[in-house]
């Protein structure tokens, strides 16, 4: 793990995924029944490269962030694949989000998850992961709310061991996520982290068509 980051550490998500996959492969044999899954959209691009490096198929694991009122980029929490919401209660109170507003935001997230699951191939569910080790991949973590929701859902679903693998993340977030996962693998947790996109030279939005194509291979 690099102690300090510089802007543009990774060329793009494919580059980051190839480097992340090489790091995971270097750590030793991956169980034959391990499942590699990415968090759409961008996480699936990274996960596809990781899956190639580990000689595994790539899956999607669907979760949605619950953004703060008027500041969608600020995550109050996230809704996991089964619709369970994981919220930061202190942050909810700090931004003044009412219980009614949160309920509506969670309901929207659940609907979005249902819509995405209906349109994407190879989306994991509880039956898929039960009894298997799972490697969750994203293109980076800032607040980590979505990754936390995914980790808690995987535990409840009966995954035997869960690993979070990301190219870059905020150091304090990485520290918190270690309590949600058996292992967290991160290539760079730079001091002064502000946003995931700062550490990519190309960080364009991934489209649904790209995700569908990667999952369909």
Residue frames as a rotation matrix with the C-alpha (Angstrom) as fourth column:
UNK 1
0.582 0.813 0.000 0.00
0.813 -0.582 0.000 0.00
0.000 0.000 -1.000 0.00
UNK 2
-0.251 -0.685 0.684 1.44
0.619 -0.657 -0.431 3.34
0.745 0.315 0.589 -0.97
UNK 3
-0.389 0.075 -0.918 1.71
0.874 -0.287 -0.393 5.75
-0.293 -0.955 0.046 1.98
UNK 4
-0.281 0.266 -0.922 0.99
-0.111 -0.963 -0.244 8.80
-0.953 0.034 0.300 -0.14
UNK 5
0.244 0.469 0.849 -1.02
0.786 0.417 -0.456 9.17
-0.567 0.779 -0.267 -3.31
UNK 6
-0.760 -0.348 -0.549 -0.47
-0.063 -0.801 0.595 11.26
-0.647 0.487 0.587 -6.40
UNK 7
0.244 0.902 -0.357 -3.19
-0.535 -0.181 -0.825 12.29
-0.808 0.393 0.439 -8.83
UNK 8
0.528 0.055 -0.847 -3.54
-0.835 0.217 -0.506 9.95
0.156 0.975 0.161 -11.76
UNK 9
-0.226 -0.603 0.765 -2.20
-0.700 0.647 0.303 6.81
-0.678 -0.467 -0.568 -10.08
UNK 10
-0.272 0.251 0.929 -4.30
0.414 0.902 -0.123 4.68
-0.869 0.351 -0.349 -12.47
UNK 11
-0.994 -0.104 0.017 -4.81
0.054 -0.366 0.929 5.12
-0.090 0.925 0.370 -16.18
UNK 12
-0.276 0.960 -0.045 -8.44
-0.784 -0.198 0.588 4.01
0.556 0.198 0.807 -16.10
UNK 13
0.385 0.511 0.769 -10.62
-0.882 0.448 0.143 1.39
-0.271 -0.733 0.624 -14.42
UNK 14
0.937 -0.082 -0.339 -9.25
-0.088 0.885 -0.458 -1.42
0.338 0.459 0.822 -16.60
UNK 15
-0.003 -0.998 0.065 -5.69
-0.201 -0.063 -0.978 -0.50
0.980 -0.016 -0.200 -15.64
UNK 16
-0.247 -0.037 0.968 -6.67
-0.947 -0.203 -0.249 -0.35
0.205 -0.979 0.015 -11.97
UNK 17
0.729 0.617 0.296 -8.41
-0.660 0.749 0.065 -3.73
-0.182 -0.243 0.953 -12.21
UNK 18
0.681 -0.553 -0.479 -5.42
0.008 0.660 -0.751 -5.39
0.732 0.508 0.454 -13.86
UNK 19
-0.347 -0.861 0.372 -3.12
-0.386 -0.230 -0.893 -4.09
0.855 -0.453 -0.253 -11.14
UNK 20
-0.029 0.439 0.898 -5.55
-0.997 0.049 -0.056 -5.08
-0.069 -0.897 0.436 -8.40
UNK 21
0.905 0.378 -0.197 -5.93
-0.407 0.903 -0.137 -8.55
0.126 0.204 0.971 -9.89
UNK 22
0.248 -0.904 -0.350 -2.17
-0.034 0.353 -0.935 -8.97
0.968 0.243 0.057 -10.02
UNK 23
-0.454 -0.383 0.805 -1.94
-0.762 -0.302 -0.573 -8.02
0.462 -0.873 -0.154 -6.36
UNK 24
0.406 0.688 0.601 -4.61
-0.879 0.473 0.053 -10.53
-0.248 -0.550 0.797 -5.36
UNK 25
0.875 -0.108 -0.473 -2.99
-0.162 0.854 -0.495 -13.26
0.457 0.509 0.729 -7.45
UNK 26
-0.057 -0.997 0.044 0.37
-0.303 -0.024 -0.953 -12.58
0.951 -0.068 -0.301 -5.84
UNK 27
-0.149 0.066 0.987 -1.08
-0.980 -0.141 -0.139 -13.30
0.130 -0.988 0.085 -2.41
UNK 28
-0.826 -0.220 0.519 -1.52
-0.333 0.933 -0.134 -16.99
-0.455 -0.283 -0.844 -3.16
UNK 29
-0.882 0.470 0.023 -4.07
0.342 0.607 0.717 -19.43
0.323 0.641 -0.697 -4.45
UNK 30
-0.573 0.802 0.172 -7.66
-0.819 -0.552 -0.153 -18.25
-0.027 -0.229 0.973 -4.60
UNK 31
-0.509 0.416 0.753 -10.22
-0.101 0.840 -0.533 -20.93
-0.855 -0.348 -0.386 -3.64
UNK 32
-0.951 0.101 0.292 -11.80
0.309 0.323 0.894 -22.59
-0.004 0.941 -0.339 -6.68
UNK 33
-0.121 0.992 0.030 -15.27
0.967 0.111 0.228 -21.68
0.223 0.057 -0.973 -5.45
UNK 34
-0.518 -0.116 -0.847 -14.46
0.475 -0.863 -0.172 -18.00
-0.712 -0.492 0.502 -4.85
UNK 35
0.365 0.712 0.600 -16.90
0.931 -0.265 -0.252 -15.52
-0.021 0.650 -0.760 -6.43
UNK 36
-0.774 -0.584 -0.245 -15.64
0.546 -0.812 0.209 -12.23
-0.321 0.028 0.947 -7.85
UNK 37
0.226 0.915 0.333 -18.27
0.971 -0.238 -0.003 -9.51
0.076 0.324 -0.943 -8.02
UNK 38
-0.840 -0.488 0.237 -18.26
0.494 -0.869 -0.038 -5.81
0.225 0.085 0.971 -8.82
UNK 39
-0.145 0.765 -0.628 -20.49
0.593 -0.441 -0.673 -3.01
-0.792 -0.470 -0.390 -7.58
UNK 40
-0.038 0.161 0.986 -22.11
0.968 -0.240 0.076 -1.40
0.249 0.957 -0.147 -10.66
UNK 41
0.989 0.069 -0.127 -21.37
-0.140 0.245 -0.959 0.56
-0.035 0.967 0.252 -12.55
UNK 42
0.465 -0.878 -0.113 -17.65
-0.787 -0.352 -0.507 1.35
0.406 0.325 -0.854 -12.36
UNK 43
0.008 -0.476 0.880 -16.83
-0.836 0.480 0.267 -1.47
-0.549 -0.737 -0.394 -9.99
UNK 44
0.756 0.315 0.574 -17.83
0.008 0.872 -0.489 -4.06
-0.655 0.374 0.656 -12.58
UNK 45
0.839 -0.517 -0.170 -15.17
-0.304 -0.186 -0.934 -2.75
0.452 0.835 -0.313 -14.99
UNK 46
-0.049 -0.874 0.483 -12.50
-0.978 -0.057 -0.202 -3.17
0.204 -0.482 -0.852 -12.31
UNK 47
0.160 0.195 0.968 -13.94
-0.614 0.787 -0.057 -6.53
-0.773 -0.585 0.246 -11.22
UNK 48
0.971 0.223 -0.085 -13.85
-0.197 0.548 -0.813 -7.89
-0.135 0.806 0.576 -14.77
UNK 49
0.345 -0.925 -0.161 -10.08
-0.577 -0.073 -0.814 -7.39
0.741 0.374 -0.558 -14.86
UNK 50
-0.255 -0.374 0.892 -9.69
-0.950 0.267 -0.159 -8.91
-0.179 -0.888 -0.423 -11.40
UNK 51
0.569 0.571 0.591 -11.77
-0.443 0.819 -0.364 -11.92
-0.692 -0.055 0.719 -12.46
UNK 52
0.871 -0.316 -0.377 -9.59
-0.287 0.294 -0.911 -12.39
0.399 0.902 0.166 -15.55
UNK 53
-0.064 -0.968 0.241 -6.42
-0.813 -0.090 -0.575 -12.30
0.578 -0.233 -0.782 -13.44
UNK 54
-0.438 -0.036 0.898 -7.89
-0.777 0.517 -0.359 -14.89
-0.451 -0.855 -0.254 -11.06
UNK 55
-0.891 0.117 -0.440 -9.43
-0.251 0.681 0.688 -17.01
0.380 0.723 -0.577 -13.84
UNK 56
-0.649 0.752 -0.116 -12.96
0.512 0.318 -0.798 -16.57
-0.563 -0.577 -0.591 -12.51
UNK 57
-0.172 0.671 0.722 -16.23
0.807 -0.324 0.493 -15.33
0.564 0.668 -0.486 -14.03
UNK 58
-0.990 -0.115 0.083 -17.37
0.057 -0.858 -0.511 -11.88
0.130 -0.501 0.856 -13.02
UNK 59
-0.132 0.968 -0.212 -20.65
0.953 0.183 0.242 -11.17
0.273 -0.170 -0.947 -11.27
UNK 60
-0.440 0.088 0.893 -22.45
-0.124 -0.992 0.037 -8.02
0.889 -0.094 0.448 -10.15
UNK 61
-0.387 0.407 -0.827 -23.60
0.920 0.229 -0.318 -7.22
0.060 -0.884 -0.463 -6.65
UNK 62
-0.231 0.419 0.878 -26.19
0.411 -0.776 0.479 -4.46
0.882 0.472 0.007 -6.63
UNK 63
-0.092 0.221 -0.971 -26.48
0.954 -0.261 -0.150 -1.82
-0.287 -0.940 -0.187 -3.93
UNK 64
0.196 0.214 0.957 -27.48
0.587 -0.807 0.061 1.85
0.785 0.550 -0.284 -3.91
UNK 65
-0.825 -0.511 -0.241 -26.21
0.525 -0.536 -0.661 4.85
0.209 -0.672 0.710 -1.98
UNK 66
0.438 0.887 -0.143 -28.67
0.882 -0.394 0.258 6.97
0.172 -0.239 -0.956 0.00
UNK 67
-0.495 -0.686 0.533 -27.55
0.622 -0.708 -0.334 10.56
0.606 0.166 0.778 -0.54
UNK 68
-0.600 0.208 -0.772 -28.20
0.626 -0.478 -0.616 13.49
-0.498 -0.853 0.157 1.78
UNK 69
0.509 0.855 0.099 -31.00
0.767 -0.399 -0.502 15.98
-0.390 0.332 -0.859 1.03
UNK 70
0.975 -0.058 -0.216 -29.69
-0.143 -0.904 -0.404 18.46
-0.171 0.424 -0.889 -1.53
UNK 71
0.090 -0.992 -0.090 -26.25
-0.982 -0.104 0.156 16.83
-0.164 0.074 -0.984 -1.51
UNK 72
0.895 0.415 -0.166 -26.55
-0.443 0.873 -0.205 13.48
0.060 0.257 0.964 -3.25
UNK 73
0.254 -0.883 -0.395 -22.78
-0.257 0.332 -0.908 13.01
0.932 0.332 -0.142 -3.26
UNK 74
-0.572 -0.382 0.726 -22.83
-0.780 -0.019 -0.625 12.82
0.253 -0.924 -0.287 0.56
UNK 75
-0.264 0.449 -0.854 -23.84
-0.047 0.878 0.476 9.28
0.963 0.166 -0.210 1.48
UNK 76
0.004 0.369 0.930 -26.04
-0.977 -0.198 0.083 8.85
0.215 -0.908 0.359 4.53
UNK 77
-0.166 -0.047 0.985 -25.88
-0.422 0.906 -0.027 5.11
-0.891 -0.420 -0.170 3.99
UNK 78
-0.658 -0.042 -0.752 -26.82
-0.734 0.259 0.628 2.53
0.169 0.965 -0.201 1.43
UNK 79
0.444 0.806 0.391 -29.34
-0.773 0.566 -0.287 -0.17
-0.453 -0.175 0.874 0.63
UNK 80
-0.572 -0.728 0.378 -27.99
-0.502 0.674 0.542 -3.67
-0.649 0.120 -0.751 0.09
UNK 81
-0.892 0.106 -0.439 -29.02
-0.370 0.387 0.844 -6.26
0.260 0.916 -0.306 -2.51
UNK 82
-0.620 0.695 -0.364 -31.88
0.709 0.695 0.118 -7.60
0.335 -0.185 -0.924 -0.40
UNK 83
0.162 0.723 0.671 -33.30
0.323 -0.682 0.657 -4.14
0.933 0.110 -0.344 0.33
UNK 84
0.545 -0.021 -0.838 -31.82
0.838 -0.019 0.546 -3.82
-0.028 -1.000 0.007 3.83
UNK 85
0.666 -0.260 0.699 -30.70
0.020 -0.931 -0.365 -0.25
0.746 0.257 -0.615 4.58
UNK 86
0.162 -0.694 -0.702 -27.45
0.987 0.123 0.106 0.51
0.012 -0.710 0.704 6.41
UNK 87
0.612 0.190 0.768 -27.51
0.301 -0.953 -0.004 4.13
0.732 0.234 -0.640 7.60
UNK 88
-0.607 -0.769 -0.200 -25.14
0.605 -0.284 -0.744 6.39
0.515 -0.573 0.638 9.50
UNK 89
0.332 0.884 -0.331 -27.57
0.896 -0.186 0.403 7.59
0.295 -0.430 -0.853 12.17
UNK 90
0.000 -0.407 -0.913 -25.24
0.658 -0.688 0.307 10.32
-0.753 -0.601 0.268 13.42
UNK 91
-0.927 -0.372 0.046 -24.85
0.261 -0.552 0.792 11.75
-0.270 0.746 0.609 9.92
UNK 92
-0.314 0.902 0.297 -28.60
0.755 0.047 0.654 11.53
0.576 0.430 -0.695 9.32
UNK 93
0.489 0.476 -0.731 -29.14
0.850 -0.449 0.277 13.68
-0.196 -0.756 -0.624 12.42
UNK 94
-0.346 -0.747 -0.568 -26.29
0.539 -0.654 0.531 16.04
-0.768 -0.123 0.629 11.51
UNK 95
-0.968 -0.034 0.247 -27.76
0.236 -0.441 0.866 16.92
0.079 0.897 0.435 8.10
UNK 96
-0.659 0.749 -0.072 -31.27
-0.479 -0.491 -0.727 17.17
-0.580 -0.444 0.682 9.51
UNK 97
-0.718 0.413 -0.560 -32.85
-0.390 0.427 0.815 14.47
0.576 0.804 -0.146 7.36
UNK 98
-0.126 0.767 0.630 -36.30
-0.978 0.011 -0.209 13.62
-0.168 -0.642 0.748 8.69
UNK 99
-0.541 0.003 0.841 -37.46
-0.161 0.981 -0.107 10.05
-0.826 -0.194 -0.530 9.21
UNK 100
0.558 0.815 0.157 -40.04
0.071 0.141 -0.987 10.55
-0.827 0.562 0.021 6.46
UNK 101
0.571 -0.419 -0.707 -37.41
-0.812 -0.419 -0.407 11.80
-0.126 0.806 -0.579 4.02
UNK 102
-0.520 -0.820 0.239 -35.11
-0.787 0.569 0.240 8.86
-0.333 -0.063 -0.941 4.83
UNK 103
-0.158 0.549 0.821 -37.96
0.041 0.834 -0.550 6.36
-0.987 -0.053 -0.154 4.38
UNK 104
0.838 0.489 -0.241 -38.72
-0.175 -0.178 -0.968 7.78
-0.517 0.854 -0.064 0.93
UNK 105
0.233 -0.841 -0.489 -35.02
-0.972 -0.217 -0.089 7.80
-0.031 0.496 -0.868 -0.05
UNK 106
-0.605 -0.424 0.674 -34.63
-0.485 0.867 0.110 4.18
-0.631 -0.261 -0.730 1.04
UNK 107
0.285 0.800 0.527 -37.76
0.128 0.513 -0.849 3.20
-0.950 0.309 0.044 -0.89
UNK 108
0.783 -0.063 -0.619 -36.36
-0.588 -0.400 -0.703 4.85
-0.204 0.914 -0.351 -4.04
UNK 109
-0.265 -0.963 -0.051 -33.09
-0.952 0.253 0.170 3.00
-0.151 0.093 -0.984 -3.59
UNK 110
-0.386 0.199 0.901 -34.94
-0.133 0.954 -0.268 -0.31
-0.913 -0.223 -0.342 -3.24
UNK 111
0.711 0.701 0.049 -36.85
-0.007 0.076 -0.997 0.37
-0.703 0.709 0.059 -6.44
UNK 112
0.499 -0.615 -0.611 -33.64
-0.867 -0.370 -0.335 1.24
-0.020 0.697 -0.717 -8.28
UNK 113
-0.536 -0.684 0.495 -32.03
-0.683 0.696 0.221 -1.98
-0.496 -0.220 -0.840 -7.08
UNK 114
0.042 0.647 0.761 -35.02
0.120 0.753 -0.647 -4.01
-0.992 0.119 -0.046 -8.29
UNK 115
0.869 0.279 -0.409 -34.88
-0.316 -0.324 -0.892 -2.28
-0.381 0.904 -0.193 -11.68
UNK 116
0.107 -0.920 -0.376 -31.16
-0.994 -0.105 -0.027 -2.89
-0.014 0.377 -0.926 -12.07
UNK 117
-0.499 -0.248 0.831 -31.37
-0.395 0.918 0.037 -6.53
-0.772 -0.309 -0.556 -11.02
UNK 118
0.439 0.790 0.429 -34.06
0.105 0.428 -0.897 -7.02
-0.892 0.439 0.105 -13.66
UNK 119
0.929 -0.034 -0.368 -31.84
-0.354 -0.367 -0.860 -5.65
-0.106 0.930 -0.353 -16.45
UNK 120
0.063 -0.995 -0.079 -28.41
-0.997 -0.059 -0.049 -7.06
0.044 0.082 -0.996 -15.61
UNK 121
0.639 0.031 -0.768 -27.17
-0.143 0.987 -0.079 -10.62
0.755 0.160 0.635 -16.19
UNK 122
0.039 -0.731 -0.681 -25.17
0.596 0.564 -0.571 -12.46
0.802 -0.384 0.458 -13.55
UNK 123
-0.060 0.028 0.998 -26.34
-0.675 -0.738 -0.020 -10.60
0.736 -0.674 0.063 -10.44
UNK 124
-0.773 -0.287 -0.566 -25.56
0.142 0.792 -0.594 -12.54
0.619 -0.540 -0.571 -7.28
UNK 125
0.311 0.833 0.458 -28.22
-0.580 -0.216 0.786 -13.39
0.753 -0.510 0.416 -4.73
UNK 126
0.212 -0.217 0.953 -28.15
-0.952 0.174 0.252 -15.14
-0.220 -0.960 -0.170 -1.39
UNK 127
0.879 0.162 0.448 -28.37
-0.106 0.983 -0.147 -18.60
-0.464 0.081 0.882 -2.96
UNK 128
0.785 -0.619 -0.022 -25.36
0.011 0.050 -0.999 -17.82
0.619 0.784 0.046 -5.17
UNK 129
0.033 -0.864 0.503 -23.03
-0.601 -0.419 -0.681 -16.74
0.799 -0.279 -0.533 -2.36
UNK 130
0.681 0.275 0.679 -24.11
-0.730 0.319 0.604 -19.09
-0.051 -0.907 0.418 0.43
UNK 131
0.812 -0.397 0.428 -21.16
0.178 0.866 0.467 -21.27
-0.557 -0.303 0.774 1.42
UNK 132
0.512 -0.633 0.581 -18.69
0.781 0.061 -0.621 -19.46
0.357 0.772 0.526 -0.87
UNK 133
-0.212 -0.611 -0.763 -15.85
0.647 -0.673 0.359 -16.98
-0.733 -0.417 0.538 -0.32
UNK 134
0.662 0.516 0.543 -16.63
0.749 -0.473 -0.464 -13.70
0.018 0.714 -0.700 -2.07
UNK 135
-0.550 -0.795 -0.257 -14.34
0.733 -0.607 0.308 -10.96
-0.401 -0.019 0.916 -3.38
UNK 136
0.632 0.773 -0.065 -16.16
0.693 -0.600 -0.399 -7.62
-0.347 0.208 -0.914 -3.67
UNK 137
-0.500 -0.830 0.247 -14.58
0.839 -0.394 0.375 -5.11
-0.214 0.395 0.893 -6.05
UNK 138
0.760 0.630 -0.157 -15.23
0.539 -0.747 -0.389 -1.40
-0.363 0.211 -0.908 -6.57
UNK 139
0.433 -0.616 0.658 -13.32
0.593 -0.355 -0.723 1.36
0.679 0.703 0.211 -8.33
UNK 140
-0.702 -0.658 0.274 -12.61
0.147 -0.510 -0.848 3.02
0.697 -0.555 0.454 -4.98
UNK 141
0.203 0.765 -0.611 -14.20
0.896 0.107 0.431 3.96
0.396 -0.635 -0.664 -1.67
UNK 142
-0.407 -0.222 0.886 -14.83
-0.060 -0.961 -0.269 7.42
0.912 -0.162 0.378 -0.28
UNK 143
-0.071 0.454 0.888 -17.44
-0.970 -0.241 0.045 7.17
0.234 -0.858 0.457 2.49
UNK 144
-0.905 -0.374 -0.202 -17.67
-0.346 0.925 -0.159 3.38
0.247 -0.074 -0.966 2.08
UNK 145
-0.351 0.833 0.428 -21.40
-0.765 0.009 -0.644 3.24
-0.540 -0.553 0.634 2.79
UNK 146
0.501 0.543 -0.674 -22.22
-0.844 0.478 -0.243 1.06
0.190 0.691 0.698 -0.19
UNK 147
-0.248 -0.692 -0.678 -19.33
-0.395 0.711 -0.582 -1.31
0.885 0.123 -0.450 0.51
UNK 148
-0.864 -0.026 0.503 -20.44
-0.499 0.176 -0.848 -1.56
-0.066 -0.984 -0.165 4.15
UNK 149
0.119 0.987 0.104 -23.99
-0.893 0.152 -0.424 -2.44
-0.435 -0.042 0.900 3.11
UNK 150
0.413 -0.037 -0.910 -22.69
-0.668 0.667 -0.330 -5.10
0.619 0.744 0.251 0.75
UNK 151
-0.632 -0.754 -0.177 -20.42
-0.396 0.510 -0.763 -6.58
0.666 -0.413 -0.621 3.42
UNK 152
-0.653 0.444 0.613 -23.20
-0.635 0.120 -0.763 -6.86
-0.412 -0.888 0.204 5.97
UNK 153
0.433 0.839 -0.330 -25.52
-0.884 0.324 -0.336 -8.43
-0.175 0.438 0.882 3.42
UNK 154
0.077 -0.485 -0.871 -22.89
-0.571 0.695 -0.438 -11.03
0.818 0.531 -0.223 2.47
UNK 155
-0.884 -0.358 0.300 -22.47
-0.434 0.394 -0.810 -12.04
0.172 -0.847 -0.504 6.11
UNK 156
-0.238 0.891 0.387 -26.23
-0.711 0.112 -0.694 -12.45
-0.661 -0.441 0.607 6.47
UNK 157
0.507 0.448 -0.737 -26.38
-0.857 0.354 -0.375 -14.37
0.093 0.821 0.563 3.19
UNK 158
0.846 -0.133 0.516 -23.90
-0.133 0.885 0.446 -16.96
-0.516 -0.446 0.731 4.45
UNK 159
0.663 -0.722 -0.198 -20.71
-0.290 -0.003 -0.957 -16.19
0.690 0.692 -0.211 2.52
UNK 160
0.744 -0.373 -0.555 -17.84
0.627 0.678 0.385 -18.06
0.232 -0.634 0.738 4.18
UNK 161
-0.127 -0.801 -0.585 -15.22
0.740 -0.469 0.482 -15.32
-0.661 -0.372 0.652 3.80
UNK 162
0.802 0.454 0.389 -15.56
0.598 -0.597 -0.535 -11.85
-0.011 0.662 -0.749 2.35
UNK 163
-0.307 -0.930 -0.201 -12.80
0.793 -0.367 0.487 -9.72
-0.527 -0.010 0.850 0.89
UNK 164
0.861 0.441 -0.252 -13.09
0.244 -0.794 -0.557 -6.13
-0.446 0.418 -0.791 -0.29
UNK 165
-0.179 -0.929 0.323 -10.63
0.832 0.033 0.555 -5.21
-0.526 0.367 0.767 -3.04
UNK 166
0.894 0.447 -0.026 -10.28
0.380 -0.788 -0.484 -1.63
-0.237 0.423 -0.874 -4.29
UNK 167
0.256 -0.837 0.484 -7.58
0.732 -0.159 -0.662 0.34
0.631 0.524 0.572 -6.08
UNK 168
-0.753 -0.491 0.438 -7.87
0.171 -0.789 -0.590 3.40
0.636 -0.370 0.678 -3.83
UNK 169
0.331 0.899 -0.287 -9.73
0.633 0.014 0.774 4.56
0.700 -0.438 -0.565 -0.75
UNK 170
0.326 -0.131 0.936 -9.82
-0.544 -0.836 0.073 7.08
0.773 -0.533 -0.344 2.05
UNK 171
-0.637 -0.709 -0.304 -7.62
-0.190 0.526 -0.829 5.81
0.747 -0.470 -0.470 4.91
UNK 172
-0.743 0.388 0.546 -10.27
-0.615 -0.074 -0.785 6.33
-0.264 -0.919 0.293 7.60
UNK 173
0.334 0.891 -0.306 -12.88
-0.941 0.299 -0.156 4.57
-0.048 0.340 0.939 5.46
UNK 174
0.045 -0.417 -0.908 -10.57
-0.392 0.829 -0.400 1.63
0.919 0.374 -0.126 4.82
UNK 175
-0.891 -0.405 0.207 -10.08
-0.318 0.228 -0.920 1.37
0.326 -0.885 -0.332 8.57
UNK 176
-0.301 0.863 0.405 -13.83
-0.833 -0.031 -0.552 1.24
-0.464 -0.504 0.728 9.21
UNK 177
0.442 0.530 -0.724 -14.43
-0.852 0.501 -0.153 -1.30
0.281 0.684 0.673 6.46
UNK 178
-0.567 -0.698 -0.437 -11.98
-0.469 0.710 -0.525 -3.74
0.677 -0.093 -0.730 8.04
UNK 179
-0.773 0.361 0.523 -14.68
-0.435 0.298 -0.849 -4.37
-0.462 -0.884 -0.073 10.65
UNK 180
0.291 0.933 -0.211 -17.16
-0.782 0.105 -0.614 -5.30
-0.551 0.344 0.760 7.88
UNK 181
0.709 -0.128 -0.693 -14.88
-0.525 0.560 -0.641 -7.64
0.470 0.819 0.330 5.91
UNK 182
0.888 -0.459 0.037 -12.53
0.351 0.726 0.592 -10.48
-0.299 -0.512 0.805 6.73
UNK 183
-0.213 -0.974 0.076 -9.91
0.776 -0.122 0.619 -8.81
-0.594 0.191 0.781 4.54
UNK 184
0.877 0.360 -0.317 -9.53
0.100 -0.784 -0.612 -5.47
-0.469 0.505 -0.724 2.79
UNK 185
-0.090 -0.887 0.454 -7.05
0.871 0.151 0.468 -5.18
-0.484 0.437 0.758 -0.07
UNK 186
0.923 0.328 -0.201 -6.28
0.213 -0.872 -0.441 -1.63
-0.320 0.364 -0.875 -1.25
UNK 187
0.346 -0.830 0.436 -3.47
0.877 0.122 -0.464 -0.54
0.332 0.544 0.771 -3.52
UNK 188
-0.688 -0.564 0.457 -3.40
0.399 -0.820 -0.412 3.05
0.606 -0.101 0.789 -2.30
UNK 189
0.458 0.760 -0.462 -4.89
0.857 -0.240 0.455 4.74
0.235 -0.604 -0.761 0.77
UNK 190
-0.323 -0.760 0.564 -3.42
0.637 -0.615 -0.464 8.23
0.700 0.210 0.683 0.38
UNK 191
-0.356 0.126 -0.926 -3.30
0.749 -0.554 -0.363 10.92
-0.559 -0.823 0.103 3.01
UNK 192
-0.650 0.142 -0.746 -5.39
-0.281 -0.958 0.062 13.89
-0.706 0.250 0.663 1.94
UNK 193
-0.811 0.418 0.410 -7.83
0.585 0.579 0.568 11.73
0.000 0.700 -0.714 -0.01
UNK 194
-0.706 0.607 -0.365 -10.77
-0.449 -0.782 -0.432 13.75
-0.548 -0.141 0.825 -1.35
UNK 195
0.452 0.863 -0.224 -12.41
-0.726 0.210 -0.655 11.80
-0.519 0.459 0.721 -4.18
UNK 196
0.367 -0.268 0.891 -11.92
0.279 0.945 0.169 8.50
-0.888 0.186 0.421 -5.99
UNK 197
0.874 0.109 0.474 -11.70
0.482 -0.064 -0.874 10.14
-0.065 0.992 -0.109 -9.42
UNK 198
0.764 -0.635 -0.116 -8.62
-0.612 -0.769 0.185 12.13
-0.206 -0.070 -0.976 -8.43
UNK 199
-0.043 -0.837 0.546 -6.54
-0.528 0.483 0.699 8.99
-0.848 -0.258 -0.462 -8.63
UNK 200
0.184 0.122 0.975 -7.49
0.721 0.658 -0.219 8.11
-0.668 0.743 0.033 -12.21
UNK 201
-0.820 -0.449 -0.355 -6.25
0.056 -0.680 0.731 9.84
-0.570 0.580 0.583 -15.34
UNK 202
-0.681 0.697 -0.223 -9.49
-0.404 -0.105 0.909 8.77
0.610 0.709 0.353 -17.07
UNK 203
-0.905 0.421 -0.055 -12.60
0.254 0.433 -0.865 8.44
-0.340 -0.797 -0.499 -14.92
UNK 204
-0.702 0.689 -0.180 -15.55
-0.605 -0.443 0.662 8.73
0.376 0.574 0.728 -17.27
UNK 205
-0.110 0.760 0.640 -18.97
-0.843 0.270 -0.465 7.43
-0.526 -0.591 0.612 -16.28
UNK 206
-0.971 -0.151 0.184 -19.51
-0.066 0.913 0.404 3.75
-0.229 0.380 -0.896 -17.02
UNK 207
-0.383 0.874 -0.300 -22.69
-0.894 -0.267 0.361 3.04
0.235 0.406 0.883 -18.98
UNK 208
0.235 0.580 0.780 -25.26
-0.661 0.684 -0.309 0.33
-0.713 -0.444 0.544 -18.37
UNK 209
0.898 0.098 -0.428 -24.43
-0.417 0.498 -0.760 -1.10
0.139 0.862 0.488 -21.80
UNK 210
-0.052 -0.989 -0.139 -20.78
-0.707 0.135 -0.694 -1.52
0.705 0.062 -0.706 -20.79
UNK 211
-0.435 -0.058 0.899 -21.77
-0.837 0.393 -0.380 -3.30
-0.331 -0.918 -0.219 -17.59
UNK 212
0.606 0.745 0.278 -24.18
-0.548 0.644 -0.534 -5.59
-0.577 0.171 0.798 -19.41
UNK 213
0.680 -0.412 -0.607 -21.52
-0.510 0.330 -0.795 -6.47
0.528 0.849 0.014 -21.97
UNK 214
-0.395 -0.888 0.237 -18.93
-0.784 0.191 -0.590 -7.32
0.478 -0.419 -0.772 -19.30
UNK 215
-0.331 0.335 0.882 -21.38
-0.724 0.509 -0.465 -9.47
-0.605 -0.793 0.074 -17.33
UNK 216
0.711 0.696 -0.102 -22.57
-0.574 0.490 -0.656 -11.22
-0.407 0.525 0.747 -20.46
UNK 217
0.214 -0.720 -0.660 -19.13
-0.798 0.261 -0.543 -12.57
0.564 0.643 -0.519 -21.35
